Structure formats: C-alpha cells, structure tokens
C-alpha cells in the first residue's frame, strides 16, 4: 500500500505531536526549548520540512509494509508473501 502525505500534512503531524509532548510530558526547560527549536526548523516552506516529509513518508510506508499481509495470485492460487511467511 502506498501512502504519501504532502508537506502540509506532515507539518500538521509535527504540530500535533510536538504540542502533545510539550503540554503533557514533564520535560526540563532545556528539552522543551530543544523541541521548539526542532519544530521551528521544520516550519512550513522550509527546506527542513521538505526533507523531513520525504523521510517521514518512507518510514510510514515501511511501517505499513511491515504490518500488512501481501497476497500474491499465481495461476488461480493465492499465496502469502515470503515476508509474511517469515513472521509466522
């Protein structure tokens, strides 16, 4: 399955996750500042966000692939992928 989030979607995920971390996790002020700095480096329309979106999409695709069963059809037979057989 291919899932690709655009840069705006990745920016939304960053905002949601970092705000949850900053609001709900006990962190030192230094750590909070580091999270805020990281988030600023990945603001919309920055090169940092563009690069991060590509990494994010690759990681998301890999996670989905790891948790998905791939079915192959050959000459009327349905087979599970080799990766799925290894997990069993």
Backbone torsions as a table, in degrees:
resi	resn	phi	psi	omega
1	UNK	NA	135.5	177.9
2	UNK	-106.2	122.3	174.2
3	UNK	-125.6	122.9	179.1
4	UNK	-130.2	119.0	177.0
5	UNK	-90.8	140.0	176.6
6	UNK	-79.2	173.9	-174.4
7	UNK	-60.5	-37.3	179.0
8	UNK	-64.9	-39.3	178.0
9	UNK	-65.2	-42.3	178.9
10	UNK	-65.1	-38.7	177.2
11	UNK	-61.7	-39.8	177.8
12	UNK	-64.2	-43.2	178.0
13	UNK	-61.3	-44.5	178.8
14	UNK	-58.9	-46.3	-179.2
15	UNK	-62.5	-45.4	-179.5
16	UNK	-63.8	-46.8	-176.5
17	UNK	-68.3	-46.3	-178.3
18	UNK	-67.0	-35.7	178.4
19	UNK	-67.5	-37.9	176.4
20	UNK	-64.3	-41.8	179.0
21	UNK	-64.8	-47.8	-177.7
22	UNK	-65.7	-34.3	-176.9
23	UNK	-85.4	-26.8	-168.7
24	UNK	-120.8	0.7	-179.5
25	UNK	-119.2	135.5	177.0
26	UNK	-75.5	113.6	-179.0
27	UNK	-130.1	153.7	173.8
28	UNK	-70.5	161.1	179.3
29	UNK	-62.3	-35.7	178.1
30	UNK	-62.4	-42.3	179.7
31	UNK	-68.0	-42.1	177.6
32	UNK	-60.0	-42.8	178.1
33	UNK	-62.7	-38.6	179.1
34	UNK	-65.1	-41.1	178.0
35	UNK	-64.2	-44.2	179.0
36	UNK	-63.2	-41.0	177.6
37	UNK	-62.9	-42.3	178.8
38	UNK	-62.5	-43.5	179.9
39	UNK	-63.5	-40.7	177.7
40	UNK	-63.8	-34.9	178.7
41	UNK	-69.2	-15.1	180.0
42	UNK	-117.4	31.0	176.3
43	UNK	-65.9	157.4	176.0
44	UNK	-55.0	146.2	178.9
45	UNK	66.2	27.7	173.0
46	UNK	-113.6	154.6	177.3
47	UNK	-63.4	-34.5	179.0
48	UNK	-58.8	-41.0	179.1
49	UNK	-69.5	-40.9	178.6
50	UNK	-59.3	-45.5	-179.8
51	UNK	-67.7	-41.2	-179.9
52	UNK	-65.6	-36.9	179.2
53	UNK	-60.2	-39.8	178.1
54	UNK	-65.2	-43.9	178.4
55	UNK	-65.3	-42.8	179.9
56	UNK	-60.0	-46.9	-179.4
57	UNK	-64.0	-39.3	177.6
58	UNK	-64.3	-44.6	179.6
59	UNK	-65.0	-40.8	178.6
60	UNK	-63.8	-44.1	177.8
61	UNK	-62.0	-41.6	178.5
62	UNK	-64.7	-40.8	178.9
63	UNK	-63.2	-44.1	178.7
64	UNK	-63.5	-43.3	178.8
65	UNK	-61.5	-39.7	-179.5
66	UNK	-65.7	-29.1	-176.0
67	UNK	-104.9	10.6	-179.3
68	UNK	-111.9	146.1	174.3
69	UNK	-92.5	128.2	177.2
70	UNK	-99.5	126.4	179.5
71	UNK	-107.5	131.6	178.7
72	UNK	-114.0	137.6	178.7
73	UNK	-112.6	121.6	177.5
74	UNK	-132.5	120.8	178.0
75	UNK	46.0	48.9	175.4
76	UNK	82.8	-4.9	179.1
77	UNK	-104.4	144.5	176.6
78	UNK	-104.0	129.0	-179.8
79	UNK	-125.8	148.0	175.4
80	UNK	-85.8	148.1	-178.3
81	UNK	-63.7	160.5	179.3
82	UNK	-61.9	-37.8	179.0
83	UNK	-62.5	-39.2	179.3
84	UNK	-69.3	-37.4	178.2
85	UNK	-63.6	-37.0	179.4
86	UNK	-65.7	-32.0	-179.5
87	UNK	-72.7	-23.1	-175.8
88	UNK	-79.0	NA	NA
